[in-house]
């Protein structure tokens, strides 16, 4: 038997370390892992890839990502590269001037730290787009910036009440200033023109190409459904799965409508049946329990502080009734659904773990593999519960560093003691928790190597002399790579991926170097040379 694909002159990252130097692939699967002894599997038709000292490892998997909205933003008013208010406004002006035919200006990705208090005003937009409505979510998609025309079209005035799950930012006289938080986004977002089916499919495939170029071979889409005016990716996934253009392996997390209760569960069961096809499986359910710390909507056990460091009456927002959550999760678990929680504050984390514990008590052990994403603030008492309950800790490492959004909009409002509970990757790992990793793209970069850099260093790649953020929570390079490979593969129920071993699917990545051979401060300089899914090359930076 000759191999179809043979990688030689490693190193190769296997579960045992970097002891192998060669890997042979037949069809979609790995048939041999070793050293020179497997080189005789090369035949006249074997494609031989000379690694020349570059690292071969399992394909990266993103356990929490939003590819279709990201793909759409890349083709609309993309503000992700702007850092100041002036840059952001100039980018909006340039886009609006270049697209006079568009009825609405949409897109997003602006940074809260670019604006005082994280709250941009409608006047800034009015100055550059006075005649058309503008709707621009920020980079975390928990708030939106709108102009006066958008407020007029939707009838939002000082008399408009805040929705139960959101907030209209106002000035001292009660007038809306132009920023909408959480559920208030929908007041305007519901009127924005949706993309058509062709645009959604094109956006998904554009995003897929970008993710493959970063070495990502599989992911979990963290929001399949309709929410706050965002486009539902369901039809795009189904079309791509049916026509074979979906080359990645994807799990879809069906959106739990937080304004409804258990009556929606039969609908989720039907959606799972309708949407699961080929490389796409709609086997997870996304339960968004709270918001984000920067806007005071992450659910905390104790109240936020104000700018002066005094205790407020605000403990954040629970979007799903904590009293009902255990019942919902137990029912979903009994039906074989995985529960994928957005749990950012320590109260939301505890509510999610309590619900998983209730499901374990009601249903006994299961293989549904619930996972909690974001985990910004975790009470120390809850850290060991992850391992005990078999709940996966789904981390977004890029956020675990000193940067303006952390230092100016978060730490002062958490207080010194609680701020030390943030992103406890090291503590979770030491307690026996299984780590998976993701990006939440388009909230932040989907590049796994950037995230791995921060997980290991707790400093952003461009952080320079910035202090290390909670150094005790750093993890090793091997552990960070495992989170982005085997850890996320476990969360995605892709058990024949995530490791380089005989019998596994040949979902593989070739890096342009071996990051183990350099300093950890250089991890982010690593690039992907080639990406393979099932032995088929889906990306190459150059001929390999």
WOBELNOR-V632152 format. One record per residue. RES is the residue in three letters. PHI is phi in whole degrees, -180 to 180 (NA if undefined). PSI is psi in degrees with one decimal (999 if undefined). D_FIRST is the distance of its C-alpha to the first C-alpha in Angstrom with 1 decimal. Layout:
RES_PHI_PSI_D_FIRST + RES_PHI_PSI_D_FIRST
This chain:
UNK_NA_132.2_0.0 + UNK_-108_146.9_3.8 + UNK_-77_150.2_6.7 + UNK_-80_-31.2_9.6 + UNK_-143_132.5_12.1 + UNK_-136_122.1_12.6 + UNK_-99_132.6_16.1 + UNK_-131_163.7_17.4 + UNK_56_52.3_20.9 + UNK_-43_-154.9_22.0 + UNK_-81_159.3_24.0 + UNK_-124_128.7_22.2 + UNK_-87_111.1_24.5 + UNK_-115_172.8_23.3 + UNK_-59_-21.6_25.5 + UNK_-91_-2.0_26.1 + UNK_118_-152.7_27.2 + UNK_-109_50.6_25.9 + UNK_-90_-23.7_24.2 + UNK_-86_155.6_20.6 + UNK_-128_-2.3_19.9 + UNK_-147_147.1_16.4 + UNK_-140_133.5_14.4 + UNK_-114_140.0_10.9 + UNK_-127_132.3_11.0 + UNK_-121_126.6_9.0 + UNK_61_-125.6_11.9 + UNK_-95_-4.0_14.9 + UNK_-123_156.5_13.9 + UNK_-78_128.7_13.2 + UNK_-112_-15.1_10.3 + UNK_-157_140.5_11.5 + UNK_-134_125.0_15.0 + UNK_-178_-140.3_16.3 + UNK_-127_-138.7_17.5 + UNK_-62_-22.4_16.5 + UNK_-66_-17.3_14.3 + UNK_-100_2.8_11.4 + UNK_-68_-20.3_12.0 + UNK_-74_-0.6_9.6 + UNK_-78_-6.8_6.8 + UNK_-72_132.3_8.9 + UNK_-125_-175.3_8.4 + UNK_-64_-23.1_11.5 + UNK_-109_7.9_11.4 + UNK_-76_132.2_10.7 + UNK_-85_118.5_14.1 + UNK_-104_125.1_15.2 + UNK_-108_115.1_18.2 + UNK_-85_108.3_20.4 + UNK_-70_-28.1_22.4 + UNK_50_42.0_24.9 + UNK_89_-3.0_26.5 + UNK_-81_150.6_26.6 + UNK_-82_131.3_25.9 + UNK_-103_130.7_22.9 + UNK_-147_170.9_24.0 + UNK_-63_153.6_23.8 + UNK_-59_141.6_25.4 + UNK_-70_148.9_29.2 + UNK_-131_135.3_30.8 + UNK_-101_116.6_34.5 + UNK_-88_0.7_36.2 + UNK_-161_100.7_39.4 + UNK_-153_158.7_39.7 + UNK_-128_75.7_41.4 + UNK_-64_-41.7_39.4 + UNK_-66_-49.5_41.5 + UNK_-57_-36.7_44.9 + UNK_-64_-43.4_43.4 + UNK_-63_-38.8_42.1 + UNK_-66_-42.0_45.5 + UNK_-62_-34.3_47.4 + UNK_-63_-24.5_45.5 + UNK_-103_0.5_47.0 + UNK_-114_-148.5_50.5 + UNK_-80_88.4_53.0 + UNK_-87_114.5_50.6 + UNK_-108_12.1_52.6 + UNK_-67_-21.4_49.8 + UNK_-92_-1.4_50.5 + UNK_-88_148.6_54.3 + UNK_-126_-19.3_55.9 + UNK_-121_165.5_59.7 + UNK_-62_-41.9_62.0 + UNK_-63_-43.4_62.9 + UNK_-63_-41.6_59.3 + UNK_-65_-47.0_58.5 + UNK_-65_-39.5_61.6 + UNK_-63_-37.9_61.0 + UNK_-67_-38.1_57.4 + UNK_-64_-44.7_58.9 + UNK_-59_-46.4_61.5 + UNK_-62_-42.2_59.0 + UNK_-67_-45.1_56.8 + UNK_-62_-40.9_59.8 + UNK_-65_-33.1_61.3 + UNK_-81_-12.9_58.0 + UNK_-131_65.7_57.8 + UNK_-68_-16.6_61.3 + UNK_-80_-14.4_60.0 + UNK_-82_129.6_58.6 + UNK_-69_-38.5_60.9 + UNK_-120_147.1_59.5 + UNK_-100_113.2_58.1 + UNK_-129_168.7_55.2 + UNK_147_-123.1_52.3 + UNK_136_-169.1_52.7 + UNK_106_14.1_51.4 + UNK_-73_154.5_54.6 + UNK_-97_133.7_55.1 + UNK_-63_-34.1_57.9 + UNK_-68_-10.9_58.9 + UNK_-73_-14.4_59.9 + UNK_-127_146.0_62.9 + UNK_-58_125.0_65.7 + UNK_68_7.7_64.9 + UNK_74_16.1_61.7 + UNK_-125_95.1_63.8 + UNK_-74_155.9_64.1 + UNK_-107_159.1_67.0 + UNK_-66_-30.3_67.5 + UNK_-61_-34.5_69.9 + UNK_-62_-40.9_67.1 + UNK_-75_-38.5_65.3 + UNK_-58_-33.5_68.5 + UNK_-68_-24.7_69.3 + UNK_-113_-23.7_66.2 + UNK_-137_82.5_65.6 + UNK_-85_-19.7_68.9 + UNK_-108_-8.9_68.5 + UNK_-127_148.7_65.1 + UNK_-70_143.8_63.7 + UNK_-124_133.9_61.2 + UNK_-139_110.2_58.8 + UNK_-133_100.3_56.5 + UNK_-63_151.1_54.7 + UNK_-78_-178.7_54.3 + UNK_-68_-24.2_51.0 + UNK_-94_-2.0_50.8 + UNK_60_26.7_51.9 + UNK_-108_2.6_54.6 + UNK_-152_156.6_57.4 + UNK_-136_147.3_58.3 + UNK_-106_127.0_60.7 + UNK_-132_158.9_62.9 + UNK_-100_179.9_65.8 + UNK_-64_-37.2_69.2 + UNK_-62_-40.0_68.3 + UNK_-65_-41.3_65.5 + UNK_-64_-39.4_68.0 + UNK_-64_-44.5_70.5 + UNK_-63_-32.9_68.2 + UNK_-95_-4.1_67.3 + UNK_73_25.8_70.8 + UNK_-84_121.3_70.1 + UNK_-133_-174.3_73.4 + UNK_-66_-20.6_75.0 + UNK_-83_-12.9_75.9 + UNK_-70_125.4_72.2 + UNK_-76_148.5_71.2 + UNK_-66_138.5_68.0 + UNK_-67_161.6_65.4 + UNK_-62_-29.2_64.6 + UNK_-110_23.2_61.2 + UNK_-162_-174.1_62.1 + UNK_-150_133.9_64.7 + UNK_-92_116.5_66.5 + UNK_-69_136.6_67.4 + UNK_-132_158.9_71.1 + UNK_-88_-172.2_73.8 + UNK_-63_-23.0_77.0 + UNK_-96_2.4_78.6 + UNK_93_-0.7_75.7 + UNK_-74_138.0_74.5 + UNK_-61_133.6_70.7 + UNK_-92_-16.8_69.5 + UNK_119_6.3_66.3 + UNK_-121_131.9_63.6 + UNK_-118_129.9_62.3 + UNK_-107_140.3_60.5 + UNK_49_-124.6_58.0 + UNK_-62_-20.9_59.2 + UNK_-67_-19.5_61.9 + UNK_-58_-34.6_59.3 + UNK_-66_-22.4_59.0 + UNK_-58_-33.6_62.6 + UNK_-104_-41.3_61.6 + UNK_-56_-31.7_57.8 + UNK_-68_-17.2_58.3 + UNK_-94_-10.1_60.1 + UNK_-71_142.8_57.5 + UNK_-67_126.4_55.7 + UNK_-74_155.3_52.2 + UNK_-68_152.3_49.3 + UNK_-85_174.9_48.4 + UNK_-60_-39.9_45.0 + UNK_-65_-40.8_43.7 + UNK_-66_-39.0_44.8 + UNK_-65_-43.9_43.2 + UNK_-64_-42.7_39.8 + UNK_-63_-40.2_40.1 + UNK_-65_-41.3_41.1 + UNK_-62_-45.8_38.1 + UNK_-69_-33.3_35.6 + UNK_-63_-45.0_37.5 + UNK_-63_-40.6_37.3 + UNK_-60_-43.2_33.6 + UNK_-60_-41.4_33.0 + UNK_-65_-42.6_35.2 + UNK_-68_-41.0_33.4 + UNK_-60_-37.8_29.9 + UNK_-65_-18.5_31.5 + UNK_-98_9.0_32.5 + UNK_86_11.7_29.0 + UNK_-90_123.5_29.8 + UNK_-109_-12.9_27.1 + UNK_-156_156.5_29.2 + UNK_-158_167.7_32.9 + UNK_-115_116.6_35.7 + UNK_-76_119.3_38.4 + UNK_-85_7.6_41.6 + UNK_-160_95.2_43.9 + UNK_-110_103.9_43.0 + UNK_152_-165.4_46.4 + UNK_-107_131.7_49.8 + UNK_-159_123.3_51.6 + UNK_50_40.3_54.4 + UNK_80_-0.5_53.8 + UNK_-73_146.8_50.1 + UNK_-71_134.1_47.9 + UNK_-75_121.9_45.9 + UNK_-83_2.9_42.2 + UNK_-55_-51.3_41.4 + UNK_-67_-31.8_41.4 + UNK_-67_-43.6_39.4 + UNK_-63_-44.1_36.6 + UNK_-64_-42.5_36.6 + UNK_-63_-44.5_36.6 + UNK_-68_-37.0_33.7 + UNK_-66_-36.9_31.7 + UNK_-75_-36.9_32.3 + UNK_-93_1.1_31.7 + UNK_85_1.7_28.5 + UNK_-79_-11.7_30.2 + UNK_-82_98.9_30.1 + UNK_-90_-19.9_26.9 + UNK_-81_165.1_28.0 + UNK_-101_125.9_28.0 + UNK_-132_134.8_31.8 + UNK_-106_132.0_34.1 + UNK_-102_129.0_37.6 + UNK_-95_107.2_40.6 + UNK_-67_135.5_43.3 + UNK_-71_128.0_46.7 + UNK_-87_114.4_49.3 + UNK_-69_110.6_52.6 + UNK_-75_-6.1_54.9 + UNK_-92_-0.1_58.0 + UNK_-124_178.2_57.0 + UNK_-124_-142.1_56.1 + UNK_-66_-15.9_54.3 + UNK_-64_-16.9_55.1 + UNK_-85_-8.4_52.2 + UNK_-62_-43.6_49.5 + UNK_-58_-33.4_49.2 + UNK_-67_-38.0_48.6 + UNK_-66_-38.7_45.8 + UNK_-61_-43.2_44.2 + UNK_-67_-40.6_44.4 + UNK_-63_-39.4_43.1 + UNK_-58_-42.5_40.0 + UNK_-68_-44.0_39.4 + UNK_-70_-36.6_40.2 + UNK_-93_-21.0_38.3 + UNK_-76_117.0_35.0 + UNK_-159_133.6_32.4 + UNK_57_-123.7_28.7 + UNK_-87_8.7_28.3 + UNK_-118_127.5_32.0 + UNK_-128_122.7_33.6 + UNK_-94_67.9_37.3 + UNK_-108_4.0_37.3 + UNK_-120_160.9_39.6 + UNK_-128_128.7_43.3 + UNK_-93_120.1_45.0 + UNK_-115_106.6_48.4 + UNK_-86_109.1_50.4 + UNK_-87_-28.7_52.8 + UNK_-153_-169.8_54.7 + UNK_-104_-128.1_55.1 + UNK_-133_154.3_54.9 + UNK_-68_-34.8_57.1 + UNK_-63_-26.5_58.3 + UNK_-105_6.1_60.2 + UNK_72_23.3_61.4 + UNK_-110_-8.2_59.4 + UNK_-65_135.9_56.8 + UNK_-80_118.0_58.1 + UNK_-113_151.0_59.6 + UNK_-69_-37.6_61.1 + UNK_-120_157.5_64.1 + UNK_-66_156.4_65.7 + UNK_-66_161.1_64.9 + UNK_-97_162.4_67.3 + UNK_-98_-173.5_69.2 + UNK_-62_-24.3_69.6 + UNK_-92_-0.2_72.2 + UNK_85_12.1_70.2 + UNK_-92_150.0_72.2 + UNK_-70_134.1_70.7 + UNK_-102_-176.3_70.4 + UNK_-97_8.6_70.3 + UNK_-99_121.8_66.8 + UNK_-114_18.4_63.8 + UNK_86_-169.8_61.5 + UNK_-124_131.5_60.3 + UNK_-102_110.2_58.4 + UNK_-76_-24.5_57.1 + UNK_-119_130.9_56.2 + UNK_-54_115.4_58.9 + UNK_-60_-25.8_57.8 + UNK_-71_-29.4_59.7 + UNK_-93_-20.7_57.5 + UNK_-55_-45.2_54.2 + UNK_-58_-37.1_53.3 + UNK_-67_-44.7_53.8 + UNK_-60_-47.4_51.7 + UNK_-68_-39.1_48.8 + UNK_-63_-40.4_49.1 + UNK_-68_-44.7_48.9 + UNK_-62_-42.7_46.0 + UNK_-62_-42.1_44.1 + UNK_-64_-27.3_44.9 + UNK_-88_3.1_43.5 + UNK_86_9.9_40.1 + UNK_-81_143.3_40.8 + UNK_-83_140.8_40.0 + UNK_-102_125.0_43.2 + UNK_-115_105.2_42.9 + UNK_-96_134.4_46.2 + UNK_-86_110.0_47.9 + UNK_-138_102.0_49.8 + UNK_-104_-43.5_51.4 + UNK_-88_163.3_54.6 + UNK_-66_-28.3_55.1 + UNK_-71_-39.8_56.9 + UNK_-65_-40.7_54.0 + UNK_-61_-45.3_51.5 + UNK_-65_-40.6_53.7 + UNK_-61_-41.3_54.1 + UNK_-65_-46.0_50.3 + UNK_-65_-37.9_49.8 + UNK_-62_-39.5_52.7 + UNK_-68_-40.2_51.2 + UNK_-64_-40.5_47.8 + UNK_-63_-39.3_49.7 + UNK_-65_-39.0_51.6 + UNK_-66_-39.3_48.5 + UNK_-63_-41.3_47.1 + UNK_-67_-37.6_50.5 + UNK_-78_-38.1_50.6 + UNK_-112_-9.6_47.0 + UNK_78_-176.5_45.7 + UNK_-60_143.7_42.3 + UNK_-144_170.8_39.9 + UNK_-111_32.5_36.7 + UNK_-80_-17.7_38.3 + UNK_55_59.7_38.0 + UNK_-61_145.9_41.2 + UNK_-139_146.0_41.4 + UNK_-109_121.1_44.4 + UNK_-100_148.3_44.2 + UNK_91_-64.6_46.3 + UNK_51_49.3_48.2 + UNK_-70_-48.2_50.7 + UNK_-120_117.5_53.3 + UNK_-125_120.6_52.4 + UNK_-63_135.7_55.1 + UNK_-53_-32.0_54.2 + UNK_-65_-22.6_54.9 + UNK_-93_-12.8_52.1 + UNK_-57_-49.8_49.4 + UNK_-70_-12.2_48.4 + UNK_-70_-25.5_48.4 + UNK_-59_-52.6_45.1 + UNK_-65_-40.9_43.2 + UNK_-64_-36.8_45.5 + UNK_-95_-6.5_45.0 + UNK_71_30.6_41.3 + UNK_-95_129.9_42.3 + UNK_-80_136.9_40.0 + UNK_-92_108.1_41.8 + UNK_-96_103.4_40.7 + UNK_-100_149.1_41.9 + UNK_-118_87.6_42.7 + UNK_-63_-30.0_42.9 + UNK_-57_-22.9_44.4 + UNK_-84_-9.0_47.7 + UNK_-92_63.2_48.2 + UNK_-157_158.9_50.1 + UNK_-73_122.0_53.6 + UNK_-158_168.8_54.3 + UNK_-55_-39.5_57.3 + UNK_-63_-33.3_56.2 + UNK_-76_-50.2_55.9 + UNK_-77_-30.3_58.9 + UNK_-102_-32.4_61.3 + UNK_-111_-4.2_60.5 + UNK_-124_-64.2_59.0 + UNK_-54_-44.2_60.0 + UNK_-61_-26.3_63.8 + UNK_-95_-11.1_63.7 + UNK_-92_-36.5_61.6 + UNK_94_157.4_63.7 + UNK_-60_-44.8_62.7 + UNK_-68_-49.7_61.7 + UNK_-69_-27.9_59.6 + UNK_-63_-23.7_58.0 + UNK_-79_-4.1_56.3 + UNK_-93_7.4_54.4 + UNK_-82_136.6_52.3 + UNK_46_63.0_48.6 + UNK_-83_61.9_48.2 + UNK_-60_-48.0_44.5 + UNK_-62_-44.2_45.0 + UNK_-64_-41.9_47.2 + UNK_-62_-44.9_44.8 + UNK_-64_-44.2_41.9 + UNK_-65_-27.4_44.0 + UNK_-80_-5.3_45.2 + UNK_98_5.2_41.7 + UNK_-69_149.0_41.2 + UNK_-90_127.5_37.9 + UNK_-99_132.1_38.0 + UNK_-114_165.1_36.4 + UNK_-139_149.5_37.3 + UNK_-156_-179.1_38.3 + UNK_-116_-28.7_40.5 + UNK_64_20.4_42.8 + UNK_-49_132.2_42.3 + UNK_-91_11.7_44.6 + UNK_-61_-41.5_46.8 + UNK_-146_172.1_45.0 + UNK_-57_138.9_42.2 + UNK_-85_3.7_38.7 + UNK_-71_111.0_37.2 + UNK_-59_-33.9_35.5 + UNK_-69_-30.5_36.0 + UNK_-67_-44.7_39.7 + UNK_-64_-40.9_39.9 + UNK_-63_-40.4_38.0 + UNK_-56_-45.9_40.5 + UNK_-72_-38.9_43.4 + UNK_-59_-36.3_42.0 + UNK_-83_-38.4_41.7 + UNK_-102_-23.3_44.8 + UNK_56_35.6_47.1 + UNK_-142_139.8_48.2 + UNK_-66_155.4_47.3 + UNK_-56_-30.5_45.3 + UNK_-105_24.9_48.5 + UNK_-74_-17.7_50.7 + UNK_59_-122.2_52.0 + UNK_-93_16.3_54.5 + UNK_-59_138.0_54.5 + UNK_-60_149.0_54.9 + UNK_-66_134.1_51.9 + UNK_-88_109.4_52.1 + UNK_50_70.9_52.4 + UNK_-57_-27.0_50.4 + UNK_-67_-14.6_49.9 + UNK_-97_6.7_47.6 + UNK_-67_149.6_45.1 + UNK_-124_164.0_41.5 + UNK_-76_164.4_38.9 + UNK_-61_-43.2_36.2 + UNK_-62_-41.2_33.5 + UNK_-68_-38.0_35.4 + UNK_-68_-41.5_36.0 + UNK_-63_-38.7_32.4 + UNK_-64_-39.4_31.6 + UNK_-60_-40.1_34.3 + UNK_-82_-6.1_32.8 + UNK_-121_-87.6_29.2 + UNK_-63_-36.0_28.9 + UNK_-64_-49.3_32.6 + UNK_-70_-32.4_32.7 + UNK_-62_-39.6_29.4 + UNK_-63_-47.5_31.3 + UNK_-61_-31.7_34.4 + UNK_-89_4.8_32.4 + UNK_56_32.0_30.7 + UNK_-104_71.2_27.3 + UNK_-72_-15.1_25.9 + UNK_-100_23.7_22.2 + UNK_-131_-179.6_23.2 + UNK_88_-6.4_25.3 + UNK_-143_148.8_23.1 + UNK_-92_100.9_20.1 + UNK_-154_158.5_18.3 + UNK_-62_131.8_15.1 + UNK_97_-17.9_15.5 + UNK_-76_154.4_18.0 + UNK_-64_143.2_18.1 + UNK_-85_62.2_17.3 + UNK_-94_105.1_21.0 + UNK_-137_158.0_21.5 + UNK_-134_135.8_24.2 + UNK_-106_122.5_24.5 + UNK_-89_165.5_28.1 + UNK_-84_0.2_30.0 + UNK_-163_179.8_30.7 + UNK_-106_105.1_30.5 + UNK_-64_-17.9_33.6 + UNK_-68_-20.7_33.7 + UNK_-86_-8.5_34.7 + UNK_-115_176.9_37.8 + UNK_-69_151.8_40.9 + UNK_-63_-24.3_40.8 + UNK_-70_-8.2_43.4 + UNK_-106_5.4_40.8 + UNK_-56_-43.0_38.2 + UNK_-67_-13.1_39.4 + UNK_-79_-11.2_38.8 + UNK_-69_142.9_35.1 + UNK_-127_160.9_33.4 + UNK_-87_129.7_30.2 + UNK_-93_-35.3_28.0 + UNK_-161_150.4_25.3 + UNK_-131_136.1_24.6 + UNK_-126_138.5_21.5 + UNK_-124_119.6_21.6 + UNK_57_36.9_18.5 + UNK_80_-6.8_16.5 + UNK_-98_132.1_19.0 + UNK_-77_123.8_21.5 + UNK_-110_-6.9_25.0 + UNK_-158_141.1_27.0 + UNK_-145_126.8_27.0 + UNK_-69_-30.8_30.1 + UNK_-161_174.8_29.0 + UNK_-63_127.6_25.9 + UNK_-112_999_23.6
